[in-house]
Amino acid sequence: MGMVGNLHLERAVAHKAEGNYDAALEELNHALSQEPNSSTVHHQIGLVYGFTGMFDESLGELKKAVELDTAFVQARNDLALTYAMLGMYEEAKAEFEEVLRRDPGNEIAARNVELF
């Protein structure tokens, strides 16, 4: 990721930590315009949407992050957790299983896959 994209991402993460989601989203959209195929940026946008209750948008962004980087287990776990929260248990289980296939020691996936 370029320096400008990184700067926007850093600012966005700081805003998100403070619960300032509008400002976080603004920074993330700037980062996305610099790096439209950044799985990290799509992941962060997905998290912000999730925090603000925009679950369809959140799923779309988290799916995009995983498509762009299939080995991005944190994004895959967040996608699975979002599916689970929305009652989409088969989808959640499939994502947790994929995390464990890629990262057998992953505690989040190991703990959650047993629930379905």
Stockholm file with secondary structure:
# STOCKHOLM 1.0

chainA/1-116         MGMVGNLHLERAVAHKAEGNYDAALEELNHALSQEPNSSTVHHQIGLVYGFTGMFDESLGELKKAVELDTAFVQARNDLALTYAMLGMYEEAKAEFEEVLRRDPGNEIAARNVELF
#=GR chainA/1-116 SS CCHHHHHHHHHHHHHHHTTCHHHHHHHHHHHHHHCTTCHHHHHHHHHHHHHTTCHHHHHHHHHHHHHHCTTCHHHHHHHHHHHHHTTCHHHHHHHHHHHHHHCTTCHHHHHHHTTC
#=GC SS_cons         CCHHHHHHHHHHHHHHHTTCHHHHHHHHHHHHHHCTTCHHHHHHHHHHHHHTTCHHHHHHHHHHHHHHCTTCHHHHHHHHHHHHHTTCHHHHHHHHHHHHHHCTTCHHHHHHHTTC
//
